[in-house]
């Protein structure tokens, strides 16, 4: 049903965001430059739309950009 379909991507979304944040955190600590959004998108080939739309918000909070 609709609720089931909404719950599944949500769990997947959280997992993906955590992985994106971790990889970007490692990447930015190595190069000590602010992470590029295009790099983040390229690192996660699975479900680009979900990652892009939801990670931009959480990444802003994660790095304190907003």
PQR file with spaces between the fields and no chain letter, atoms N, CA, C, O and H, PARSE charges and radii, in Angstrom:
ATOM       1  N    UNK     1       0.830   -1.209    0.000 -0.4000 1.5000
ATOM       2  CA   UNK     1       0.000    0.000    0.000 -0.0000 2.0000
ATOM       3  C    UNK     1       0.864    1.258    0.000  0.5500 1.7000
ATOM       4  O    UNK     1       2.092    1.182   -0.051 -0.5500 1.4000
ATOM       5  N    UNK     2       0.214    2.401    0.057 -0.4000 1.5000
ATOM       6  CA   UNK     2       0.940    3.670    0.007 -0.0000 2.0000
ATOM       7  C    UNK     2       1.860    3.835    1.212  0.5500 1.7000
ATOM       8  O    UNK     2       3.003    4.270    1.074 -0.5500 1.4000
ATOM       9  H    UNK     2      -0.783    2.463    0.098  0.4000 1.0000
ATOM      10  N    UNK     3       1.355    3.484    2.394 -0.4000 1.5000
ATOM      11  CA   UNK     3       2.172    3.630    3.608 -0.0000 2.0000
ATOM      12  C    UNK     3       3.408    2.743    3.535  0.5500 1.7000
ATOM      13  O    UNK     3       4.507    3.173    3.884 -0.5500 1.4000
ATOM      14  H    UNK     3       0.427    3.131    2.506  0.4000 1.0000
ATOM      15  N    UNK     4       3.228    1.505    3.082 -0.4000 1.5000
ATOM      16  CA   UNK     4       4.373    0.600    2.943 -0.0000 2.0000
ATOM      17  C    UNK     4       5.406    1.175    1.992  0.5500 1.7000
ATOM      18  O    UNK     4       6.608    1.093    2.246 -0.5500 1.4000
ATOM      19  H    UNK     4       2.335    1.156    2.799  0.4000 1.0000
ATOM      20  N    UNK     5       4.942    1.753    0.904 -0.4000 1.5000
ATOM      21  CA   UNK     5       5.870    2.302   -0.082 -0.0000 2.0000
ATOM      22  C    UNK     5       6.565    3.549    0.459  0.5500 1.7000
ATOM      23  O    UNK     5       7.686    3.856    0.054 -0.5500 1.4000
ATOM      24  H    UNK     5       3.966    1.820    0.697  0.4000 1.0000
ATOM      25  N    UNK     6       5.917    4.261    1.362 -0.4000 1.5000
ATOM      26  CA   UNK     6       6.545    5.451    1.937 -0.0000 2.0000
ATOM      27  C    UNK     6       7.561    5.064    3.009  0.5500 1.7000
ATOM      28  O    UNK     6       8.577    5.737    3.179 -0.5500 1.4000
ATOM      29  H    UNK     6       5.006    4.011    1.692  0.4000 1.0000
ATOM      30  N    UNK     7       7.286    3.985    3.724 -0.4000 1.5000
ATOM      31  CA   UNK     7       8.186    3.575    4.800 -0.0000 2.0000
ATOM      32  C    UNK     7       9.491    3.003    4.264  0.5500 1.7000
ATOM      33  O    UNK     7      10.564    3.299    4.790 -0.5500 1.4000
ATOM      34  H    UNK     7       6.460    3.439    3.585  0.4000 1.0000
ATOM      35  N    UNK     8       9.403    2.193    3.229 -0.4000 1.5000
ATOM      36  CA   UNK     8      10.611    1.543    2.707 -0.0000 2.0000
ATOM      37  C    UNK     8      11.654    2.546    2.212  0.5500 1.7000
ATOM      38  O    UNK     8      12.803    2.471    2.647 -0.5500 1.4000
ATOM      39  H    UNK     8       8.531    1.953    2.802  0.4000 1.0000
ATOM      40  N    UNK     9      11.309    3.479    1.326 -0.4000 1.5000
ATOM      41  CA   UNK     9      12.310    4.448    0.862 -0.0000 2.0000
ATOM      42  C    UNK     9      12.861    5.280    2.007  0.5500 1.7000
ATOM      43  O    UNK     9      14.023    5.685    1.973 -0.5500 1.4000
ATOM      44  H    UNK     9      10.375    3.540    0.972  0.4000 1.0000
ATOM      45  N    UNK    10      12.044    5.541    3.021 -0.4000 1.5000
ATOM      46  CA   UNK    10      12.500    6.360    4.137 -0.0000 2.0000
ATOM      47  C    UNK    10      13.672    5.686    4.839  0.5500 1.7000
ATOM      48  O    UNK    10      14.684    6.326    5.128 -0.5500 1.4000
ATOM      49  H    UNK    10      11.100    5.212    3.049  0.4000 1.0000
ATOM      50  N    UNK    11      13.530    4.389    5.112 -0.4000 1.5000
ATOM      51  CA   UNK    11      14.624    3.645    5.725 -0.0000 2.0000
ATOM      52  C    UNK    11      15.840    3.647    4.819  0.5500 1.7000
ATOM      53  O    UNK    11      16.964    3.866    5.271 -0.5500 1.4000
ATOM      54  H    UNK    11      12.708    3.869    4.878  0.4000 1.0000
ATOM      55  N    UNK    12      15.609    3.402    3.541 -0.4000 1.5000
ATOM      56  CA   UNK    12      16.710    3.386    2.571 -0.0000 2.0000
ATOM      57  C    UNK    12      17.357    4.759    2.486  0.5500 1.7000
ATOM      58  O    UNK    12      18.575    4.879    2.356 -0.5500 1.4000
ATOM      59  H    UNK    12      14.696    3.223    3.174  0.4000 1.0000
ATOM      60  N    UNK    13      16.523    5.797    2.561 -0.4000 1.5000
ATOM      61  CA   UNK    13      17.025    7.161    2.467 -0.0000 2.0000
ATOM      62  C    UNK    13      17.992    7.447    3.615  0.5500 1.7000
ATOM      63  O    UNK    13      19.074    7.995    3.404 -0.5500 1.4000
ATOM      64  H    UNK    13      15.533    5.699    2.666  0.4000 1.0000
ATOM      65  N    UNK    14      17.595    7.075    4.825 -0.4000 1.5000
ATOM      66  CA   UNK    14      18.452    7.337    5.983 -0.0000 2.0000
ATOM      67  C    UNK    14      19.783    6.615    5.851  0.5500 1.7000
ATOM      68  O    UNK    14      20.837    7.185    6.131 -0.5500 1.4000
ATOM      69  H    UNK    14      16.716    6.630    4.997  0.4000 1.0000
ATOM      70  N    UNK    15      19.733    5.356    5.423 -0.4000 1.5000
ATOM      71  CA   UNK    15      20.970    4.593    5.249 -0.0000 2.0000
ATOM      72  C    UNK    15      21.876    5.265    4.229  0.5500 1.7000
ATOM      73  O    UNK    15      23.079    5.400    4.450 -0.5500 1.4000
ATOM      74  H    UNK    15      18.877    4.893    5.196  0.4000 1.0000
ATOM      75  N    UNK    16      21.293    5.685    3.113 -0.4000 1.5000
ATOM      76  CA   UNK    16      22.090    6.288    2.048 -0.0000 2.0000
ATOM      77  C    UNK    16      22.697    7.600    2.509  0.5500 1.7000
ATOM      78  O    UNK    16      23.874    7.864    2.264 -0.5500 1.4000
ATOM      79  H    UNK    16      20.316    5.575    2.934  0.4000 1.0000
ATOM      80  N    UNK    17      21.898    8.426    3.177 -0.4000 1.5000
ATOM      81  CA   UNK    17      22.395    9.722    3.649 -0.0000 2.0000
ATOM      82  C    UNK    17      23.574    9.517    4.587  0.5500 1.7000
ATOM      83  O    UNK    17      24.574   10.229    4.496 -0.5500 1.4000
ATOM      84  H    UNK    17      20.941    8.211    3.376  0.4000 1.0000
ATOM      85  N    UNK    18      23.460    8.546    5.489 -0.4000 1.5000
ATOM      86  CA   UNK    18      24.557    8.286    6.416 -0.0000 2.0000
ATOM      87  C    UNK    18      25.815    7.914    5.667  0.5500 1.7000
ATOM      88  O    UNK    18      26.902    8.385    6.001 -0.5500 1.4000
ATOM      89  H    UNK    18      22.647    7.968    5.564  0.4000 1.0000
ATOM      90  N    UNK    19      25.679    7.066    4.649 -0.4000 1.5000
ATOM      91  CA   UNK    19      26.856    6.672    3.872 -0.0000 2.0000
ATOM      92  C    UNK    19      27.432    7.859    3.112  0.5500 1.7000
ATOM      93  O    UNK    19      28.649    8.032    3.056 -0.5500 1.4000
ATOM      94  H    UNK    19      24.796    6.683    4.377  0.4000 1.0000
ATOM      95  N    UNK    20      26.566    8.670    2.532 -0.4000 1.5000
ATOM      96  CA   UNK    20      27.029    9.858    1.797 -0.0000 2.0000
ATOM      97  C    UNK    20      27.771   10.791    2.743  0.5500 1.7000
ATOM      98  O    UNK    20      28.854   11.279    2.420 -0.5500 1.4000
ATOM      99  H    UNK    20      25.577    8.530    2.578  0.4000 1.0000
ATOM     100  N    UNK    21      27.185   11.038    3.918 -0.4000 1.5000
ATOM     101  CA   UNK    21      27.825   11.928    4.881 -0.0000 2.0000
ATOM     102  C    UNK    21      29.179   11.381    5.297  0.5500 1.7000
ATOM     103  O    UNK    21      30.154   12.128    5.386 -0.5500 1.4000
ATOM     104  H    UNK    21      26.306   10.641    4.180  0.4000 1.0000
ATOM     105  N    UNK    22      29.244   10.077    5.552 -0.4000 1.5000
ATOM     106  CA   UNK    22      30.493    9.482    6.000 -0.0000 2.0000
ATOM     107  C    UNK    22      31.566    9.618    4.920  0.5500 1.7000
ATOM     108  O    UNK    22      32.696   10.012    5.206 -0.5500 1.4000
ATOM     109  H    UNK    22      28.453    9.470    5.480  0.4000 1.0000
ATOM     110  N    UNK    23      31.206    9.289    3.678 -0.4000 1.5000
ATOM     111  CA   UNK    23      32.192    9.361    2.595 -0.0000 2.0000
ATOM     112  C    UNK    23      32.618   10.803    2.343  0.5500 1.7000
ATOM     113  O    UNK    23      33.791   11.065    2.077 -0.5500 1.4000
ATOM     114  H    UNK    23      30.288    8.968    3.445  0.4000 1.0000
ATOM     115  N    UNK    24      31.683   11.731    2.423 -0.4000 1.5000
ATOM     116  CA   UNK    24      32.034   13.145    2.221 -0.0000 2.0000
ATOM     117  C    UNK    24      32.896   13.631    3.375  0.5500 1.7000
ATOM     118  O    UNK    24      33.856   14.373    3.168 -0.5500 1.4000
ATOM     119  H    UNK    24      30.730   11.518    2.640  0.4000 1.0000
ATOM     120  N    UNK    25      32.557   13.212    4.596 -0.4000 1.5000
ATOM     121  CA   UNK    25      33.342   13.624    5.758 -0.0000 2.0000
ATOM     122  C    UNK    25      34.788   13.161    5.609  0.5500 1.7000
ATOM     123  O    UNK    25      35.718   13.932    5.844 -0.5500 1.4000
ATOM     124  H    UNK    25      31.777   12.609    4.765  0.4000 1.0000
ATOM     125  N    UNK    26      34.975   11.901    5.218 -0.4000 1.5000
ATOM     126  CA   UNK    26      36.321   11.371    4.990 -0.0000 2.0000
ATOM     127  C    UNK    26      36.999   12.142    3.866  0.5500 1.7000
ATOM     128  O    UNK    26      38.168   12.514    3.968 -0.5500 1.4000
ATOM     129  H    UNK    26      34.219   11.274    5.027  0.4000 1.0000
ATOM     130  N    UNK    27      36.256   12.375    2.801 -0.4000 1.5000
ATOM     131  CA   UNK    27      36.805   13.066    1.641 -0.0000 2.0000
ATOM     132  C    UNK    27      37.230   14.487    2.009  0.5500 1.7000
ATOM     133  O    UNK    27      38.316   14.927    1.631 -0.5500 1.4000
ATOM     134  H    UNK    27      35.306   12.073    2.718  0.4000 1.0000
ATOM     135  N    UNK    28      36.386   15.199    2.739 -0.4000 1.5000
ATOM     136  CA   UNK    28      36.680   16.591    3.050 -0.0000 2.0000
ATOM     137  C    UNK    28      37.797   16.696    4.083  0.5500 1.7000
ATOM     138  O    UNK    28      38.557   17.664    4.072 -0.5500 1.4000
ATOM     139  H    UNK    28      35.504   14.841    3.045  0.4000 1.0000
ATOM     140  N    UNK    29      37.905   15.713    4.972 -0.4000 1.5000
ATOM     141  CA   UNK    29      38.989   15.770    5.953 -0.0000 2.0000
ATOM     142  C    UNK    29      40.328   15.473    5.284  0.5500 1.7000
ATOM     143  O    UNK    29      41.370   15.950    5.735 -0.5500 1.4000
ATOM     144  H    UNK    29      37.287   14.927    4.981  0.4000 1.0000
ATOM     145  N    UNK    30      40.299   14.683    4.208 -0.4000 1.5000
ATOM     146  CA   UNK    30      41.536   14.413    3.471 -0.0000 2.0000
ATOM     147  C    UNK    30      41.976   15.639    2.677  0.5500 1.7000
ATOM     148  O    UNK    30      43.142   16.030    2.725 -0.5500 1.4000
ATOM     149  H    UNK    30      39.453   14.296    3.842  0.4000 1.0000
ATOM     150  N    UNK    31      41.051   16.238    1.954 -0.4000 1.5000
ATOM     151  CA   UNK    31      41.410   17.343    1.067 -0.0000 2.0000
ATOM     152  C    UNK    31      41.252   18.695    1.762  0.5500 1.7000
ATOM     153  O    UNK    31      41.696   19.716    1.236 -0.5500 1.4000
ATOM     154  H    UNK    31      40.103   15.921    1.914  0.4000 1.0000
ATOM     155  N    UNK    32      40.625   18.710    2.934 -0.4000 1.5000
ATOM     156  CA   UNK    32      40.394   19.926    3.720 -0.0000 2.0000
ATOM     157  C    UNK    32      39.817   21.052    2.868  0.5500 1.7000
ATOM     158  O    UNK    32      40.206   22.212    3.007 -0.5500 1.4000
ATOM     159  H    UNK    32      40.264   17.881    3.361  0.4000 1.0000
ATOM     160  N    UNK    33      38.887   20.699    1.987 -0.4000 1.5000
ATOM     161  CA   UNK    33      38.153   21.704    1.222 -0.0000 2.0000
ATOM     162  C    UNK    33      36.677   21.337    1.286  0.5500 1.7000
ATOM     163  O    UNK    33      36.345   20.160    1.424 -0.5500 1.4000
ATOM     164  H    UNK    33      38.571   19.757    1.873  0.4000 1.0000
ATOM     165  N    UNK    34      35.783   22.319    1.188 -0.4000 1.5000
ATOM     166  CA   UNK    34      34.349   22.016    1.297 -0.0000 2.0000
ATOM     167  C    UNK    34      33.912   21.018    0.231  0.5500 1.7000
ATOM     168  O    UNK    34      34.331   21.125   -0.922 -0.5500 1.4000
ATOM     169  H    UNK    34      36.053   23.275    1.075  0.4000 1.0000
ATOM     170  N    UNK    35      33.078   20.053    0.598 -0.4000 1.5000
ATOM     171  CA   UNK    35      32.679   18.999   -0.336 -0.0000 2.0000
ATOM     172  C    UNK    35      31.861   19.534   -1.497  0.5500 1.7000
ATOM     173  O    UNK    35      31.103   20.493   -1.347 -0.5500 1.4000
ATOM     174  H    UNK    35      32.737   19.966    1.535  0.4000 1.0000
ATOM     175  N    UNK    36      32.018   18.917   -2.638 -0.4000 1.5000
ATOM     176  CA   UNK    36      31.290   19.306   -3.840 -0.0000 2.0000
ATOM     177  C    UNK    36      30.011   18.483   -3.938  0.5500 1.7000
ATOM     178  O    UNK    36      30.046   17.268   -3.746 -0.5500 1.4000
ATOM     179  H    UNK    36      32.634   18.139   -2.760  0.4000 1.0000
ATOM     180  N    UNK    37      28.887   19.125   -4.233 -0.4000 1.5000
ATOM     181  CA   UNK    37      27.642   18.372   -4.327 -0.0000 2.0000
ATOM     182  C    UNK    37      27.682   17.368   -5.483  0.5500 1.7000
ATOM     183  O    UNK    37      27.100   16.288   -5.382 -0.5500 1.4000
ATOM     184  H    UNK    37      28.859   20.112   -4.389  0.4000 1.0000
ATOM     185  N    UNK    38      28.352   17.708   -6.562 -0.4000 1.5000
ATOM     186  CA   UNK    38      28.419   16.792   -7.700 -0.0000 2.0000
ATOM     187  C    UNK    38      29.210   15.542   -7.327  0.5500 1.7000
ATOM     188  O    UNK    38      28.888   14.444   -7.781 -0.5500 1.4000
ATOM     189  H    UNK    38      28.825   18.585   -6.644  0.4000 1.0000
ATOM     190  N    UNK    39      30.233   15.704   -6.509 -0.4000 1.5000
ATOM     191  CA   UNK    39      30.995   14.546   -6.042 -0.0000 2.0000
ATOM     192  C    UNK    39      30.088   13.623   -5.231  0.5500 1.7000
ATOM     193  O    UNK    39      30.121   12.404   -5.396 -0.5500 1.4000
ATOM     194  H    UNK    39      30.494   16.596   -6.140  0.4000 1.0000
ATOM     195  N    UNK    40      29.288   14.212   -4.364 -0.4000 1.5000
ATOM     196  CA   UNK    40      28.395   13.418   -3.525 -0.0000 2.0000
ATOM     197  C    UNK    40      27.423   12.624   -4.394  0.5500 1.7000
ATOM     198  O    UNK    40      27.146   11.457   -4.114 -0.5500 1.4000
ATOM     199  H    UNK    40      29.262   15.203   -4.230  0.4000 1.0000
ATOM     200  N    UNK    41      26.906   13.254   -5.445 -0.4000 1.5000
ATOM     201  CA   UNK    41      25.969   12.560   -6.317 -0.0000 2.0000
ATOM     202  C    UNK    41      26.661   11.408   -7.042  0.5500 1.7000
ATOM     203  O    UNK    41      26.086   10.330   -7.188 -0.5500 1.4000
ATOM     204  H    UNK    41      27.131   14.202   -5.672  0.4000 1.0000
ATOM     205  N    UNK    42      27.879   11.632   -7.492 -0.4000 1.5000
ATOM     206  CA   UNK    42      28.573   10.608   -8.259 -0.0000 2.0000
ATOM     207  C    UNK    42      28.939    9.403   -7.398  0.5500 1.7000
ATOM     208  O    UNK    42      29.031    8.286   -7.909 -0.5500 1.4000
ATOM     209  H    UNK    42      28.346   12.509   -7.374  0.4000 1.0000
ATOM     210  N    UNK    43      29.148    9.611   -6.110 -0.4000 1.5000
ATOM     211  CA   UNK    43      29.554    8.512   -5.242 -0.0000 2.0000
ATOM     212  C    UNK    43      28.402    7.558   -4.960  0.5500 1.7000
ATOM     213  O    UNK    43      28.637    6.410   -4.584 -0.5500 1.4000
ATOM     214  H    UNK    43      29.073   10.518   -5.695  0.4000 1.0000
ATOM     215  N    UNK    44      27.153    8.009   -5.135 -0.4000 1.5000
ATOM     216  CA   UNK    44      26.015    7.154   -4.828 -0.0000 2.0000
ATOM     217  C    UNK    44      25.186    6.921   -6.078  0.5500 1.7000
ATOM     218  O    UNK    44      24.242    7.668   -6.335 -0.5500 1.4000
ATOM     219  H    UNK    44      26.962    8.942   -5.441  0.4000 1.0000
ATOM     220  N    UNK    45      25.514    5.908   -6.858 -0.4000 1.5000
ATOM     221  CA   UNK    45      24.776    5.635   -8.092 -0.0000 2.0000
ATOM     222  C    UNK    45      23.350    5.165   -7.840  0.5500 1.7000
ATOM     223  O    UNK    45      22.490    5.344   -8.703 -0.5500 1.4000
ATOM     224  H    UNK    45      26.280    5.301   -6.650  0.4000 1.0000
ATOM     225  N    UNK    46      23.078    4.574   -6.691 -0.4000 1.5000
ATOM     226  CA   UNK    46      21.738    4.051   -6.458 -0.0000 2.0000
ATOM     227  C    UNK    46      20.781    5.176   -6.072  0.5500 1.7000
ATOM     228  O    UNK    46      21.030    5.918   -5.122 -0.5500 1.4000
ATOM     229  H    UNK    46      23.776    4.429   -5.991  0.4000 1.0000
ATOM     230  N    UNK    47      19.679    5.294   -6.822 -0.4000 1.5000
ATOM     231  CA   UNK    47      18.618    6.269   -6.547 -0.0000 2.0000
ATOM     232  C    UNK    47      19.161    7.672   -6.371  0.5500 1.7000
ATOM     233  O    UNK    47      19.134    8.223   -5.271 -0.5500 1.4000
ATOM     234  H    UNK    47      19.477    4.691   -7.594  0.4000 1.0000
ATOM     235  N    UNK    48      19.651    8.245   -7.446 -0.4000 1.5000
ATOM     236  CA   UNK    48      20.224    9.589   -7.394 -0.0000 2.0000
ATOM     237  C    UNK    48      19.212   10.631   -6.932  0.5500 1.7000
ATOM     238  O    UNK    48      19.558   11.541   -6.178 -0.5500 1.4000
ATOM     239  H    UNK    48      19.673    7.797   -8.340  0.4000 1.0000
ATOM     240  N    UNK    49      17.955   10.502   -7.382 -0.4000 1.5000
ATOM     241  CA   UNK    49      16.963   11.517   -7.049 -0.0000 2.0000
ATOM     242  C    UNK    49      16.731   11.597   -5.545  0.5500 1.7000
ATOM     243  O    UNK    49      16.695   12.688   -4.977 -0.5500 1.4000
ATOM     244  H    UNK    49      17.674    9.763   -7.994  0.4000 1.0000
ATOM     245  N    UNK    50      16.573   10.447   -4.904 -0.4000 1.5000
ATOM     246  CA   UNK    50      16.345   10.423   -3.460 -0.0000 2.0000
ATOM     247  C    UNK    50      17.541   11.016   -2.737  0.5500 1.7000
ATOM     248  O    UNK    50      17.388   11.858   -1.852 -0.5500 1.4000
ATOM     249  H    UNK    50      16.602    9.561   -5.366  0.4000 1.0000
ATOM     250  N    UNK    51      18.715   10.579   -3.113 -0.4000 1.5000
ATOM     251  CA   UNK    51      19.931   11.049   -2.451 -0.0000 2.0000
ATOM     252  C    UNK    51      20.093   12.545   -2.629  0.5500 1.7000
ATOM     253  O    UNK    51      20.367   13.260   -1.665 -0.5500 1.4000
ATOM     254  H    UNK    51      18.839    9.895   -3.831  0.4000 1.0000
ATOM     255  N    UNK    52      19.928   13.024   -3.850 -0.4000 1.5000
ATOM     256  CA   UNK    52      20.157   14.432   -4.133 -0.0000 2.0000
ATOM     257  C    UNK    52      19.159   15.308   -3.389  0.5500 1.7000
ATOM     258  O    UNK    52      19.546   16.290   -2.755 -0.5500 1.4000
ATOM     259  H    UNK    52      19.705   12.443   -4.633  0.4000 1.0000
ATOM     260  N    UNK    53      17.867   14.957   -3.463 -0.4000 1.5000
ATOM     261  CA   UNK    53      16.848   15.830   -2.899 -0.0000 2.0000
ATOM     262  C    UNK    53      16.925   15.857   -1.375  0.5500 1.7000
ATOM     263  O    UNK    53      16.729   16.911   -0.771 -0.5500 1.4000
ATOM     264  H    UNK    53      17.553   14.160   -3.978  0.4000 1.0000
ATOM     265  N    UNK    54      17.203   14.728   -0.749 -0.4000 1.5000
ATOM     266  CA   UNK    54      17.159   14.690    0.708 -0.0000 2.0000
ATOM     267  C    UNK    54      18.519   14.972    1.338  0.5500 1.7000
ATOM     268  O    UNK    54      18.580   15.460    2.467 -0.5500 1.4000
ATOM     269  H    UNK    54      17.362   13.871   -1.239  0.4000 1.0000
ATOM     270  N    UNK    55      19.603   14.678    0.638 -0.4000 1.5000
ATOM     271  CA   UNK    55      20.913   14.837    1.254 -0.0000 2.0000
ATOM     272  C    UNK    55      21.326   16.296    1.301  0.5500 1.7000
ATOM     273  O    UNK    55      22.095   16.685    2.180 -0.5500 1.4000
ATOM     274  H    UNK    55      19.553   14.282   -0.279  0.4000 1.0000
ATOM     275  N    UNK    56      20.831   17.123    0.372 -0.4000 1.5000
ATOM     276  CA   UNK    56      21.222   18.529    0.371 -0.0000 2.0000
ATOM     277  C    UNK    56      20.777   19.195    1.671  0.5500 1.7000
ATOM     278  O    UNK    56      21.517   19.996    2.242 -0.5500 1.4000
ATOM     279  H    UNK    56      20.206   16.808   -0.342  0.4000 1.0000
ATOM     280  N    UNK    57      19.568   18.866    2.144 -0.4000 1.5000
ATOM     281  CA   UNK    57      19.093   19.440    3.402 -0.0000 2.0000
ATOM     282  C    UNK    57      19.916   18.940    4.578  0.5500 1.7000
ATOM     283  O    UNK    57      20.403   19.736    5.380 -0.5500 1.4000
ATOM     284  H    UNK    57      18.967   18.215    1.681  0.4000 1.0000
ATOM     285  N    UNK    58      20.072   17.633    4.684 -0.4000 1.5000
ATOM     286  CA   UNK    58      20.756   17.066    5.839 -0.0000 2.0000
ATOM     287  C    UNK    58      22.236   17.418    5.822  0.5500 1.7000
ATOM     288  O    UNK    58      22.849   17.568    6.879 -0.5500 1.4000
ATOM     289  H    UNK    58      19.676   16.986    4.032  0.4000 1.0000
ATOM     290  N    UNK    59      22.819   17.552    4.631 -0.4000 1.5000
ATOM     291  CA   UNK    59      24.227   17.929    4.553 -0.0000 2.0000
ATOM     292  C    UNK    59      24.408   19.357    5.031  0.5500 1.7000
ATOM     293  O    UNK    59      25.412   19.679    5.666 -0.5500 1.4000
ATOM     294  H    UNK    59      22.321   17.431    3.772  0.4000 1.0000
ATOM     295  N    UNK    60      23.436   20.223    4.727 -0.4000 1.5000
ATOM     296  CA   UNK    60      23.509   21.594    5.211 -0.0000 2.0000
ATOM     297  C    UNK    60      23.533   21.620    6.729  0.5500 1.7000
ATOM     298  O    UNK    60      24.312   22.361    7.328 -0.5500 1.4000
ATOM     299  H    UNK    60      22.620   19.962    4.211  0.4000 1.0000
ATOM     300  N    UNK    61      22.682   20.811    7.354 -0.4000 1.5000
ATOM     301  CA   UNK    61      22.671   20.741    8.808 -0.0000 2.0000
ATOM     302  C    UNK    61      23.942   20.064    9.318  0.5500 1.7000
ATOM     303  O    UNK    61      24.499   20.456   10.343 -0.5500 1.4000
ATOM     304  H    UNK    61      22.049   20.209    6.867  0.4000 1.0000
ATOM     305  N    UNK    62      24.388   19.051    8.593 -0.4000 1.5000
ATOM     306  CA   UNK    62      25.537   18.261    9.015 -0.0000 2.0000
ATOM     307  C    UNK    62      26.794   19.119    9.076  0.5500 1.7000
ATOM     308  O    UNK    62      27.608   18.972    9.988 -0.5500 1.4000
ATOM     309  H    UNK    62      23.936   18.733    7.760  0.4000 1.0000
ATOM     310  N    UNK    63      26.950   20.010    8.111 -0.4000 1.5000
ATOM     311  CA   UNK    63      28.144   20.850    8.073 -0.0000 2.0000
ATOM     312  C    UNK    63      27.879   22.240    8.656  0.5500 1.7000
ATOM     313  O    UNK    63      28.786   23.068    8.734 -0.5500 1.4000
ATOM     314  H    UNK    63      26.289   20.130    7.370  0.4000 1.0000
ATOM     315  N    UNK    64      26.626   22.491    9.066 -0.4000 1.5000
ATOM     316  CA   UNK    64      26.300   23.796    9.625 -0.0000 2.0000
ATOM     317  C    UNK    64      26.354   24.898    8.590  0.5500 1.7000
ATOM     318  O    UNK    64      26.702   26.034    8.914 -0.5500 1.4000
ATOM     319  H    UNK    64      25.889   21.818    9.003  0.4000 1.0000
ATOM     320  N    UNK    65      26.016   24.583    7.344 -0.4000 1.5000
ATOM     321  CA   UNK    65      26.069   25.592    6.284 -0.0000 2.0000
ATOM     322  C    UNK    65      24.891   26.549    6.415  0.5500 1.7000
ATOM     323  O    UNK    65      25.041   27.758    6.237 -0.5500 1.4000
ATOM     324  H    UNK    65      25.734   23.661    7.081  0.4000 1.0000
ATOM     325  N    UNK    66      23.725   26.003    6.726 -0.4000 1.5000
ATOM     326  CA   UNK    66      22.552   26.860    6.878 -0.0000 2.0000
ATOM     327  C    UNK    66      22.654   27.621    8.187  0.5500 1.7000
ATOM     328  O    UNK    66      21.764   28.406    8.516 -0.5500 1.4000
ATOM     329  H    UNK    66      23.603   25.021    6.871  0.4000 1.0000
